[in-house]
Amino acid sequence: MRPVPRCAAQLEKQGSPHPSARPLIARVWPCGPPSASLPRPRTVPASLLVAALVPGSAAPAPRPAPRWPGWMAPQRRGPLRTPEGSGATERRRPSSTKKDRELRETWRGWLKTLGLGASVVLASILIWSSLGADDGVAEVLAHRDEILEGKFIEVPCSEDYDGHRRFEGCTPRKCGRGVTDVVISREEAERIRRVAEKGLSLGGSDGGASILDLHSGALSIGKHFVNLYRYFGDKIQTIFSEEDFQLYRDVRRKVQLTIAEAFGISASSLYLTKPTFFSRINSTEARTAHDEYWHAHVDKVTYGSFDYTSLLYLSDYLEDFGGGRFVFMEEGANKTVEPRAAHGGPDILHPFSPWLLKPLQDGQKHCRGNRGRSTSVPVVEEQREGRVSFFTSGSENLHRVEKVRWGTRYAITIAFTCNPDHGIEDPAFT
């Protein structure tokens, strides 16, 4: 009598007539020692044994493999529940967790503060750059926060003057540029600016640059120029006064004497020439070529009659406007003048202002002017304002004006020639 097989392996040794049924039998009737972790196998159905032992019998459709608990895939367990109000969770946490969280919050706050501070600094730098210098400005010849009694820098003369008629004792042989803050008084600067504002209020360019020429009557209106005196007629009498024109002549005279003293020439050899005009510049986009004031140029080349150029600034850089500085262009080291209109404190007279000197009194001292003669230097209590920049008009003083970034820049350009044929008279109130 054949022994009853105890598992699939023994059944296979006894020669099952259906080898195809062996995997099924092995799945439901495994061999091996009984395991405590596995339940005992189910009883093999008779139909399955018959199919395995009797040749030609059909095997029933296989059932799905049983999902025994021992063979299930491992599952992720959730956090253990702890009774409410118990201290089990707190006992399992490290005692330093709360301190670490507080430290992280402190560092996060410091990092936010540092980032905000860096952003503010960067924004300040960008704003300051937008208010101030253009690229290429390497040296400030005259700072807005300093009071200059008379600063002069001599430079070699260009050959521009050789192509024009020379006038001995006047045509530049000594060339350079100068700046002074002690020529025009506070009252004069404020009054002359009001003259400019009154005249320019009658018109104004559509672009960023407007001019008013009291000599020729030229006034910017829209994209064109009109003759102020013909266009407005008798209305001019209600805009300006004789005192305005007298002030204009007084300012012109003081600037003329300053230039003559600085370059060692006779003031009587200098003649006012055109164009001499007020300018008002703001940040409005240019509409015509006349509004593009920022291009580099040479006055002697542009106008021909100019021998000496001067500018009287009537507004303050970084207070009334940003950008708009006057730049002398030199290879590798441009120099700029920062416009300013006012300063405080007592006046100090300088050798460029001989017409302001009073007779020598007891206790006063002497100093030497540019030409070596003795002059008195009294201390005057009157306050002065209005920066005057002046220079010879040739290529040795190639220059431009920075674009005005914000605000409004007022100035007056006063030009002089050595050729009497190019001279013009002071404007008259009629």
C-alpha positions, 0 to 999 in steps of 0.5 A, a space after each residue: 500500500 502506497 503511503 499517503 503523501 503529506 505534502 506537494 514534494 512527496 506527491 511529486 516523488 510518487 509521480 503525479 500524472 499531471 505535472 501542470 497541477 504541481 504548482 497549484 498543489 504546492 501553493 495550497 499544500 506546502 512542505 516544511 516544518 510547521 511554523 508558529 507564525 503560519 496557520 495550518 493549511 486548509 484541507 485540499 479539496 477532493 476535486 483538486 486531488 482527483 485532478 492531480 492523481 487521475 489522468 485525464 481529469 479536468 482541474 477546476 479553475 484555480 481560486 485566488 491565493 489565500 491571504 493568510 495573515 502571516 503573509 500580508 505586506 507590512 503596513 505603516 502604523 500611525 502615531 500612538 494615541 495618548 490619553 488627553 491630559 497625560 504627560 507621556 508626550 511631553 516626557 518623550 520630547 527632549 527638554 531643549 525642543 522649546 528653546 531650539 524653536 525660540 532660537 530659530 525664531 530669533 534667527 529668522 527675525 534677525 535674517 528678516 531685519 538684515 534683508 530689509 536693511 540691505 534692501 533699504 541700503 540698495 534702494 538708497 544707493 539707487 535713488 542717490 545715483 538717480 539724483 546725482 552723477 552720470 557715468 564718467 564724472 570723476 572729480 567734483 570741481 565745486 561741491 554744493 555744500 562748500 562756499 568758494 571765495 574764488 577757485 580758478 584752474 588754468 588749462 592750456 588754450 586751444 587753437 580755436 581762437 586762431 581762426 578768428 580775429 584776435 584782439 590784443 589784451 582780450 583774446 584769451 592767452 590765459 585759459 581756464 575755468 573758475 567758480 565763485 560764490 561771493 559775487 551775487 547777493 542773496 537778494 539779487 539771486 532771489 530777485 533775478 530768479 523771479 524775473 526768469 519765472 515771470 517771463 517763462 510763465 508766459 510760455 514754455 517748451 513742450 520739452 524739458 528746456 525753455 529759454 527767455 532772452 530779454 535781449 532779442 525777446 526770444 521765448 520758448 512756446 510749445 515747439 517754437 520760439 516767439 518774440 516776447 515783445 511783439 507777441 505780447 505787446 503792451 502786456 509786457 509792461 504788466 509783467 516786468 518793471 524797470 527795476 527788473 531790467 536794472 537788476 539784470 544790468 547790475 548782475 551782468 556788470 558784476 559777472 563781467 568784472 569777475 571774468 576780467 579780474 580772473 583772466 587779467 584783462 580790462 573789463 572795458 574790452 569785453 562786450 556782452 554778446 548773444 545769445 545771453 538768456 535765462 534757462 529753465 530745465 526739467 525732466 520732461 522728455 525732449 520734443 525737438 532738437 532745441 530740448 536736447 541740452 545735454 550734448 557735449 559742445 564747444 561754445 566758440 565752435 557753436 556760436 563763434 562770437 563767444 570768448 568767455 562764457 559764464 553761468 549764474 545758478 539760480 537753484 540748488 543741486 539736490 534741493 531744487 533738482 537732481 542731475 543737471 550738473 555742469 560737466 567739463 569733459 576731459 580725457 579720463 577725468 571729467 570735472 563737474 560743478 554742482 549748482 547752488 543758489 544760496 549760502 549763509 554766513 558773512 561775506 568774504 570778498 576775494 580778488 575777483 570782486 574789486 568793485 565791492 571793495 571799500 576805502 581802507 579803514 583803521 584795522 583793515 589789512 591789505 591783500 594782493 589781487 591777481 595783478 599784484 596791486 594792493 586792495 582792502 579786504 573789509 568784512 561785510 555782514 551782508 549775506 550773498 548767494 548765487 554760484 557763478 561759473 565762468 570759463 574761456 569758450 574754446 575747446 579747452 573747455 568742452 562741456 555738457 549738462 547732465 540730464 535733469 532727473 527731477 525738479 527744475 533747474 534755473 540758470 542764466 547764461 551770460 556770454 562775452 566777446 572781444 569783438 565789438 562788432 559782435 557786441 549787444 546792448 543791455 535790454 531796456 524796459 520800454 
